Amino acid sequence: MGDKSRPAVPHLTTALTGPLQEIETHLLLHQAAIEQWFRAQWHQTPAPFYASVDLRNAGFKLAPVDTNLFPAGFNNLNPAFRPLCVQAIQAGIEKVCPEARGVLVIPENHTRNMPYFESLASLIDVLVMAGLQVRIGSLLPDLREPKTVTLPSGRTLTLEPIVRTGNKIKIGEFEPCLILLNNDLSAGRPAILEHLEQPVAPPLALGWPNRLKSSHFTHYHQIAAEFAELINIDPWLIDPIFRRCGKIDFHKRTGELCLIKYVQEVLDAIREKYREYGIDQEPFVMLKADAGTYGMAVMTVKSADEVRELNRKQRNKMARVKEGRPVTDVIVQEGVYTFEKWGAKNAVAEPVVYMIDHFVVGGFYRVHTERGPNENLNAPGMHFEPLAFAGSCAYPDPNQEPDASPNRFYVYGVTARLALLAAARELKEVENVTQRVASQG
């Protein structure tokens, strides 16, 4: 990355820096109002324990395209800002379990995914530095005794089987105050975690068996409108247009007419905005499984005809997500170009922002040398370049150019926090439903 003391910003295609600078300048001018607004929002709707947000920077538009509530990738964050993560962990723990001393982390059911284990080890390092006792409780069905994994970094992790007694889970004599989920529950909600007395964060209902991206972006659409009114901008500049299709079966080709209709509808809406802003680019949409992660069941589409002409390989790709779950619902999302380039190879890049509680704690650029500016970068062949948010997100410098590092990162942090607020409203909905069910039971 070069000089580690100075965060790097990828090159943005020169012809498109103007509009982005206008957005950045607008946010910088309204910084005091923005931060005051966020404080009020977090008071009304506390943030989830943690999250990561994928952003796309087209120059003329900067928008979130995915929000992960069970983030991995902590090992890709800049280690210089670990103290910021520790402070945020402490703030988050106080809200969920003020007396927390022991935390049980529930990881993904991986056995050989070393990048994931490196992320898990980095997360646990931060929890320990925050003054917590931490154990890893695995959901692997055949795990009967502790299993130690040695990582490429030289660190080790010990996965241990969990035992349920009444409405609590523990490992041996270790009875945690908090269950921290780092498993998106793509394989389903484990019975052993249902109806626990111990708090579970994030709650089971925010896993993929229950959560939909379309629900998240419905909340985000409302938030973008509120925020745009606050600072007097067109909400489209920060909000991807989307539609949802249900009852999809890519193998049987059912639900195809819905997809064709909404692909055309979203493309037409994008085209109209491009004309309004004089943008000389080809509109495209992203088809995504409405429930799923890891960049699976995602494809770029430039016309409704492409949906009619999907070949067998494309249908197979879109038919299932992680853990082999079938895709039945699809979100048709406005494709947002990324015109950020990284390194000598001018590789396409996109920022990913990490938050713990409502604090931005870092991020990285996802870089892919073999993908284009209108493609999904969360794919084999990607690599990561860490960046630093500490200070720069909280204290942008109005005396610098809008696209200077601190200001660019501040704008990333604002946009990511808008997506986090959408997740907070999802969380509030879940809690309201849980309370209603409990009162009726």
C-alpha positions in Angstrom: 0.0 0.0 0.0 3.0 2.3 0.3 3.1 4.6 3.2 1.1 3.0 6.0 0.7 6.2 7.9 -1.3 7.8 5.0 -4.4 6.1 3.8 -4.5 5.5 0.1 -7.4 6.3 -2.2 -7.7 4.6 -5.6 -7.7 6.6 -8.7 -11.2 7.7 -9.8 -11.7 8.0 -13.6 -10.9 11.7 -14.2 -14.0 12.5 -16.3 -16.3 11.5 -13.4 -14.6 13.2 -10.4 -16.6 16.4 -10.8 -20.0 15.1 -9.8 -18.5 13.1 -6.9 -16.7 16.1 -5.6 -20.0 18.0 -5.7 -21.6 15.2 -3.5 -18.6 15.2 -1.2 -18.6 19.0 -0.9 -22.3 19.0 -0.1 -21.8 16.5 2.7 -18.8 18.4 4.1 -20.8 21.6 4.2 -23.6 19.9 6.2 -21.3 17.9 8.5 -22.7 19.4 11.8 -26.3 18.7 10.8 -25.4 15.2 9.6 -23.8 14.2 12.8 -26.6 15.7 14.9 -29.1 13.8 12.8 -27.2 10.5 13.2 -27.1 11.0 17.0 -30.8 11.3 17.1 -31.3 8.3 14.9 -29.1 6.1 17.1 -31.0 7.2 20.1 -34.3 6.1 18.5 -33.0 2.9 16.9 -29.7 1.5 18.3 -27.4 -0.1 15.8 -26.8 -3.8 15.4 -23.7 -5.2 17.1 -21.6 -5.1 13.9 -21.9 -4.9 10.2 -20.0 -4.4 6.9 -21.4 -2.4 3.9 -20.3 -2.8 0.3 -20.3 0.6 -1.5 -20.1 1.4 -5.2 -18.6 4.7 -6.3 -19.6 5.7 -9.8 -18.5 9.3 -9.4 -22.0 10.6 -10.2 -23.5 8.3 -7.6 -22.3 6.7 -4.3 -24.5 4.0 -2.9 -24.5 0.9 -0.7 -25.3 -2.3 -2.6 -25.1 -4.9 0.2 -25.1 -4.9 4.0 -23.7 -7.9 5.9 -24.8 -8.3 9.6 -22.5 -11.2 10.3 -19.3 -9.8 8.8 -16.1 -11.7 8.1 -12.9 -10.0 6.8 -11.7 -8.5 10.1 -8.2 -9.7 9.2 -8.3 -7.3 6.2 -8.7 -4.2 8.4 -5.7 -1.9 9.1 -4.2 -3.2 12.4 -3.2 0.3 13.3 -6.8 1.1 14.2 -7.4 -1.9 16.4 -7.8 0.4 19.5 -10.8 2.0 17.7 -12.4 -1.4 17.3 -11.8 -2.2 21.0 -13.5 1.1 22.1 -16.5 0.3 19.8 -16.7 -3.3 21.1 -16.8 -1.9 24.7 -19.6 0.5 23.8 -21.6 -2.2 22.0 -21.2 -4.8 24.8 -22.4 -2.3 27.4 -25.7 -2.0 25.5 -26.3 -5.7 25.0 -25.0 -7.1 28.2 -23.6 -4.5 30.6 -22.1 -7.0 33.0 -20.5 -9.1 30.2 -17.4 -10.9 31.1 -17.7 -14.0 29.0 -18.6 -14.1 25.3 -19.3 -17.2 23.3 -18.7 -16.7 19.5 -20.7 -18.9 17.2 -18.7 -19.1 13.9 -19.6 -20.4 10.4 -19.4 -24.1 10.0 -16.2 -24.0 8.1 -13.4 -26.6 8.6 -10.8 -25.6 6.0 -11.6 -22.0 5.1 -8.4 -20.3 6.4 -9.3 -16.7 5.3 -12.4 -17.0 7.4 -10.5 -18.4 10.4 -8.0 -15.5 10.1 -11.0 -13.1 10.3 -12.4 -15.0 13.3 -9.0 -14.8 15.0 -8.8 -11.1 14.4 -12.3 -10.6 15.8 -11.5 -12.6 18.9 -8.3 -10.6 19.4 -10.3 -7.4 19.6 -12.9 -9.0 22.0 -10.0 -10.1 24.3 -8.4 -6.7 24.1 -11.8 -5.2 25.2 -11.5 -7.2 28.4 -13.7 -10.2 27.6 -13.2 -13.9 28.1 -13.9 -15.5 24.8 -14.6 -19.1 23.7 -15.7 -20.4 20.3 -18.8 -22.6 20.3 -19.0 -24.5 17.0 -22.2 -25.8 15.5 -20.4 -28.5 13.5 -22.7 -31.6 13.9 -19.8 -34.1 14.3 -17.7 -32.1 16.8 -17.5 -34.0 20.0 -14.4 -32.6 21.6 -12.3 -29.4 21.2 -10.6 -29.1 17.8 -7.6 -26.8 17.4 -6.9 -25.1 14.1 -3.5 -23.6 13.3 -3.6 -20.6 11.0 -1.2 -19.4 8.3 -0.6 -16.3 10.6 0.7 -18.6 13.3 -2.3 -18.1 15.5 -4.5 -20.9 16.7 -8.2 -21.3 17.3 -10.0 -23.9 19.4 -13.5 -24.9 18.3 -15.5 -26.4 21.1 -18.9 -28.2 21.2 -21.6 -26.4 23.1 -24.1 -27.9 25.5 -27.6 -26.6 26.3 -28.9 -26.7 29.9 -32.4 -25.4 30.2 -32.5 -22.1 28.4 -28.7 -21.4 28.5 -25.8 -22.7 26.5 -22.2 -23.2 27.8 -18.9 -24.9 27.2 -18.0 -27.0 30.2 -18.2 -24.6 33.2 -17.9 -21.6 30.9 -21.4 -19.9 30.9 -21.2 -16.8 28.7 -23.2 -13.6 29.3 -23.5 -12.9 25.6 -23.8 -15.1 22.5 -22.1 -13.4 19.5 -23.2 -14.8 16.2 -20.7 -14.8 13.4 -22.8 -17.3 11.4 -25.4 -16.0 9.0 -27.5 -19.1 9.5 -27.8 -20.0 5.8 -28.1 -23.6 6.9 -31.1 -22.7 9.1 -31.8 -21.6 12.6 -30.2 -24.2 15.1 -32.6 -25.4 17.7 -29.9 -25.2 20.3 -29.9 -21.4 20.0 -33.6 -20.8 20.1 -35.3 -19.1 23.1 -32.2 -18.6 25.1 -32.1 -16.5 28.3 -28.7 -15.2 27.2 -28.8 -12.3 24.7 -27.9 -13.3 21.2 -26.4 -10.6 18.9 -27.3 -10.2 16.2 -30.6 -12.0 16.9 -31.4 -15.2 15.0 -34.2 -13.4 13.1 -31.6 -11.4 11.2 -30.1 -14.5 9.7 -30.8 -15.4 6.1 -33.7 -17.8 6.9 -35.7 -14.7 7.9 -34.0 -11.7 6.4 -34.5 -10.3 2.9 -32.3 -7.8 1.1 -35.4 -6.2 -0.3 -36.6 -5.5 3.2 -33.3 -3.9 4.1 -33.4 -1.7 1.0 -37.0 -0.7 1.6 -35.8 0.7 4.9 -32.8 2.3 3.2 -35.0 3.9 0.6 -36.9 5.7 3.3 -33.7 6.7 5.1 -32.2 8.0 1.9 -35.2 10.2 1.4 -35.1 11.6 4.9 -31.3 12.2 4.7 -31.6 13.8 1.2 -34.2 16.2 2.5 -32.0 17.1 5.4 -29.1 18.1 3.2 -31.1 19.0 0.1 -29.9 16.5 -2.5 -31.6 14.2 -4.9 -31.9 10.9 -3.0 -31.1 8.9 -6.2 -27.5 10.0 -5.8 -27.2 7.7 -2.8 -30.0 5.2 -3.3 -30.1 2.3 -5.8 -33.5 1.7 -7.4 -34.8 -1.9 -6.9 -37.7 -4.2 -7.3 -38.4 -7.7 -5.8 -39.7 -10.8 -7.5 -40.9 -13.8 -5.5 -41.8 -17.4 -6.4 -38.8 -17.8 -8.7 -37.5 -21.1 -9.9 -34.6 -20.8 -12.4 -34.7 -24.4 -13.4 -38.4 -24.5 -14.1 -38.3 -21.0 -15.5 -41.2 -19.9 -13.3 -41.4 -16.3 -12.3 -39.5 -15.3 -15.4 -42.2 -12.8 -16.5 -41.8 -11.0 -13.2 -38.1 -10.7 -13.7 -38.4 -9.5 -17.3 -41.0 -6.9 -16.2 -38.9 -5.5 -13.4 -35.6 -5.6 -15.2 -37.1 -3.4 -17.9 -38.8 -1.2 -15.4 -35.5 -0.6 -13.4 -33.5 -0.1 -16.6 -36.0 2.5 -17.8 -35.9 4.3 -14.5 -32.0 4.4 -14.6 -32.0 5.6 -18.2 -34.3 8.5 -17.2 -32.0 9.6 -14.4 -29.0 9.3 -16.7 -30.7 11.6 -19.1 -31.5 14.0 -16.3 -27.8 14.2 -15.2 -26.3 13.9 -18.7 -24.5 10.6 -17.9 -23.1 8.9 -20.9 -23.1 5.3 -19.6 -25.1 2.1 -20.4 -27.6 1.3 -17.6 -27.5 -2.2 -16.1 -29.1 -4.1 -13.2 -27.9 -6.7 -10.8 -30.0 -9.8 -10.2 -29.4 -11.1 -6.7 -30.8 -13.8 -4.5 -33.0 -11.8 -2.0 -31.5 -13.9 0.8 -27.9 -14.9 0.6 -24.3 -13.9 0.8 -20.7 -14.7 -0.3 -21.4 -13.1 -3.7 -23.4 -16.2 -4.8 -26.4 -16.0 -7.2 -25.5 -12.6 -8.5 -25.3 -11.6 -12.2 -25.1 -8.4 -14.3 -28.0 -7.9 -16.8 -28.1 -5.1 -19.4 -31.5 -5.9 -21.1 -34.7 -7.8 -20.4 -33.8 -10.1 -23.3 -30.9 -11.4 -21.4 -33.3 -12.8 -18.8 -35.2 -14.6 -21.5 -32.0 -16.1 -22.9 -30.3 -17.3 -19.7 -28.5 -20.5 -20.6 -28.3 -23.6 -18.4 -25.0 -22.6 -16.7 -26.4 -19.2 -15.8 -29.6 -20.7 -14.4 -27.6 -23.2 -12.3 -25.5 -20.3 -11.0 -28.6 -18.3 -10.0 -30.6 -21.3 -8.6 -28.8 -21.9 -5.3 -26.9 -19.9 -2.7 -24.7 -20.9 0.3 -25.4 -24.3 1.9 -27.3 -25.2 -1.3 -30.4 -23.3 -0.4 -32.7 -22.8 -3.4 -33.3 -19.3 -4.6 -37.0 -18.4 -4.6 -36.9 -14.6 -4.3 -34.8 -12.2 -6.4 -34.0 -8.6 -6.0 -33.6 -6.6 -9.2 -31.2 -3.8 -8.1 -29.9 -0.8 -10.1 -26.4 -1.5 -11.1 -24.0 1.1 -9.8 -20.7 1.4 -11.6 -17.4 1.5 -9.7 -14.9 3.7 -11.5 -12.3 3.4 -8.8 -9.0 1.9 -10.0 -6.2 0.4 -7.8 -2.5 0.0 -8.5 -0.4 -0.2 -11.6 -2.8 -2.7 -13.3 -5.7 -0.2 -12.9 -7.7 -3.0 -11.2 -11.4 -2.3 -10.5 -12.0 -1.5 -6.8 -14.9 -0.9 -4.4 -14.9 0.2 -0.7 -16.2 -2.0 2.0 -16.8 -0.2 5.3 -16.8 -2.0 8.8 -18.8 -0.8 11.8 -19.1 -2.0 15.4 -22.1 -0.6 17.2 -22.6 2.8 15.3 -18.9 3.5 15.0 -17.0 3.3 11.7 -13.9 1.3 12.6 -12.2 0.7 9.3 -12.6 -1.0 5.9 -10.8 -2.1 2.8 -11.0 -1.9 -0.9 -12.1 -5.1 -2.6 -10.0 -5.3 -5.7 -10.4 -7.5 -8.8 -8.0 -7.5 -11.7 -10.3 -9.6 -14.0 -13.7 -7.9 -13.5 -15.2 -4.8 -15.0 -16.7 -1.7 -13.5 -20.3 -3.1 -13.9 -19.5 -6.6 -12.4 -19.7 -8.2 -9.0 -16.3 -8.0 -7.4 -17.1 -10.4 -4.6 -15.8 -13.4 -6.6 -12.8 -15.7 -6.8 -9.6 -13.7 -7.7 -10.4 -10.7 -5.5 -7.9 -9.3 -3.0 -8.1 -6.6 -0.4 -6.2 -3.4 0.3 -6.8 -2.1 3.9 -7.7 1.5 4.5 -8.0 3.7 7.6 -11.1 5.4 8.9 -10.0 6.5 12.3 -10.1 10.3 12.7 -10.7 10.9 9.1 -14.3 9.8 9.3 -15.0 11.9 12.3 -12.9 14.9 11.3 -12.9 15.6 7.6 -10.8 18.6 6.6 -12.9 21.3 4.8 -9.6 23.0 3.8 -8.6 20.1 1.5 -10.0 19.2 -1.8 -13.2 17.2 -1.6 -11.6 14.0 -2.9 -8.6 14.2 -0.5 -8.3 11.0 1.6 -9.9 12.2 4.9 -12.9 13.7 3.0 -13.4 10.7 0.7 -13.4 8.4 3.7 -15.8 10.7 5.6 -18.3 10.4 2.7 -17.8 6.6 2.6 -18.5 6.5 6.4 -21.7 8.6 6.1 -23.1 6.4 3.3 -22.2 3.2 5.2 -23.9 4.5 8.3 -27.1 5.2 6.4 -27.1 1.5 5.5 -26.4 0.6 9.1 -29.4 2.7 10.1 -31.5 0.7 7.7 -30.2 -2.5 9.5 -31.1 -0.9 12.8 -34.6 -0.4 11.7 -34.7 -4.0 10.6 -33.5 -5.0 14.1 -36.2 -2.8 15.7 -38.9 -4.6 13.7 -37.5 -8.0 14.8 -37.5 -6.9 18.4 -41.1 -5.5 18.2 -42.3 -8.8 16.7 -40.5 -10.8 19.4 -42.1 -8.7 22.1 -45.6 -9.1 20.6 -45.2 -12.9 20.4 -43.9 -13.0 24.0 -46.8 -11.0 25.3 -49.3 -13.2 23.5 -47.6 -16.4 24.8 
